[in-house]
Amino acid sequence: MVTMHRVDVHPFEMCFQRWTELADHSGYRFQLAQRYAYVLPEPHLLEAIARYSPLVEVAAGTGYWSYLLRQRGADIVAYDHAPLGGERSNRYHYDLWPWTEVLEGAATVVQHHPDRSLLICWPPLFSSLGEVLLFFKGKHVIYVGDHGHRTAKLAGLDDEFDEVESYEVVAMDPAPGVSAYLSVWSRKPHGHARSPAKDSIAG
């Protein structure tokens, strides 16, 4: 059973405020990404996401975003291909315990949550997560990334969904000269979940 961390202050934000005082900015930001998340979860971003509860998050990593959303009362189920503390090693977050409960599950798991909005934050560029919409049957997608520079571009997003909200975010490892955003997408009136490919993806 995972023991949830309980703190009164958002520790990631407190630590991030120190980076301007340090000589090795990039190294420090990478440490924050490894311990917390690859994007700073600012309050207005969490408020925007919480409006679309209930949620399902894939590639949840440390579970930090889900942890903060749960503190705000959001109903969220979090998954990762290699949950921290599990049998499989997580190459993006190592030697850590999760901030909240994160279940084991690849991109295909979203097909079991058609009643939830999908949250995907900073999906690795060369990963099968770009095909997650093949399996998603819900109405809303919340994507945090840069659409193909440092993060995977979600195949079918523009075709099946309309962008309804967008907020620039602070990434810990951004592509040079490229801004990243939290964008909210709503399924188009004629849209429907695409049929998974004959050979389903591996997470």
PEBEL-V538905 format. One record per backbone hydrogen bond with DSSP energy under -0.5 kcal/mol. CO is the residue of the C=O (numbers start at 0). NH is the residue of the N-H. E is the energy in kcal/mol with one decimal. If there is no record, write none. Layout:
co=CO nh=NH e=E
co=CO nh=NH e=E
This chain:
co=1 nh=3 e=-0.7
co=4 nh=6 e=-0.5
co=8 nh=10 e=-1.0
co=9 nh=13 e=-1.6
co=10 nh=14 e=-2.5
co=11 nh=15 e=-2.5
co=12 nh=16 e=-1.5
co=14 nh=17 e=-1.4
co=15 nh=18 e=-1.6
co=17 nh=20 e=-1.9
co=18 nh=21 e=-1.3
co=22 nh=24 e=-1.3
co=23 nh=27 e=-1.9
co=24 nh=28 e=-2.6
co=25 nh=29 e=-2.2
co=26 nh=30 e=-1.8
co=27 nh=31 e=-2.0
co=28 nh=32 e=-2.2
co=29 nh=33 e=-2.4
co=30 nh=34 e=-2.1
co=31 nh=35 e=-3.1
co=31 nh=36 e=-0.8
co=35 nh=63 e=-0.5
co=37 nh=171 e=-2.9
co=37 nh=172 e=-0.6
co=39 nh=41 e=-1.7
co=41 nh=44 e=-0.9
co=41 nh=45 e=-2.0
co=42 nh=46 e=-2.3
co=43 nh=47 e=-1.7
co=44 nh=48 e=-2.3
co=45 nh=49 e=-2.6
co=46 nh=50 e=-1.1
co=48 nh=51 e=-2.2
co=49 nh=52 e=-1.6
co=51 nh=116 e=-0.5
co=53 nh=116 e=-2.7
co=54 nh=76 e=-1.9
co=55 nh=118 e=-2.8
co=56 nh=78 e=-2.4
co=57 nh=120 e=-0.6
co=59 nh=62 e=-2.4
co=60 nh=83 e=-0.5
co=61 nh=98 e=-2.9
co=61 nh=99 e=-0.6
co=62 nh=66 e=-2.7
co=63 nh=67 e=-2.2
co=64 nh=68 e=-2.3
co=65 nh=69 e=-2.6
co=66 nh=70 e=-1.6
co=67 nh=71 e=-1.1
co=68 nh=73 e=-2.4
co=69 nh=72 e=-1.6
co=73 nh=75 e=-0.8
co=74 nh=53 e=-0.6
co=74 nh=54 e=-3.0
co=76 nh=56 e=-2.8
co=77 nh=102 e=-3.0
co=78 nh=59 e=-2.7
co=79 nh=82 e=-0.6
co=79 nh=104 e=-1.9
co=82 nh=85 e=-1.8
co=88 nh=90 e=-0.6
co=98 nh=4 e=-1.2
co=102 nh=79 e=-2.2
co=105 nh=108 e=-1.8
co=106 nh=109 e=-1.5
co=107 nh=110 e=-1.6
co=108 nh=111 e=-1.8
co=109 nh=112 e=-1.9
co=112 nh=115 e=-1.5
co=116 nh=55 e=-2.7
co=117 nh=141 e=-3.6
co=118 nh=57 e=-1.7
co=119 nh=121 e=-0.6
co=119 nh=143 e=-2.5
co=122 nh=151 e=-2.2
co=123 nh=126 e=-0.6
co=124 nh=126 e=-1.2
co=126 nh=129 e=-1.2
co=127 nh=130 e=-2.1
co=128 nh=131 e=-1.8
co=129 nh=154 e=-2.8
co=130 nh=133 e=-1.9
co=131 nh=134 e=-1.7
co=131 nh=135 e=-0.7
co=132 nh=193 e=-0.6
co=138 nh=186 e=-2.7
co=139 nh=117 e=-2.6
co=140 nh=142 e=-0.6
co=140 nh=184 e=-3.0
co=141 nh=119 e=-2.6
co=142 nh=144 e=-0.6
co=142 nh=182 e=-2.8
co=143 nh=121 e=-3.5
co=144 nh=180 e=-2.4
co=149 nh=124 e=-0.8
co=150 nh=147 e=-1.3
co=152 nh=154 e=-0.7
co=153 nh=156 e=-1.7
co=155 nh=159 e=-2.4
co=156 nh=160 e=-1.9
co=159 nh=187 e=-2.8
co=161 nh=185 e=-2.9
co=164 nh=183 e=-2.4
co=166 nh=181 e=-3.2
co=168 nh=170 e=-0.7
co=168 nh=179 e=-0.5
co=169 nh=39 e=-2.6
co=174 nh=177 e=-2.2
co=179 nh=168 e=-2.3
co=180 nh=144 e=-2.2
co=180 nh=182 e=-0.7
co=181 nh=166 e=-2.3
co=182 nh=142 e=-2.5
co=183 nh=163 e=-3.2
co=183 nh=164 e=-1.4
co=184 nh=140 e=-2.4
co=185 nh=161 e=-2.9
co=187 nh=190 e=-1.9
co=197 nh=199 e=-0.9
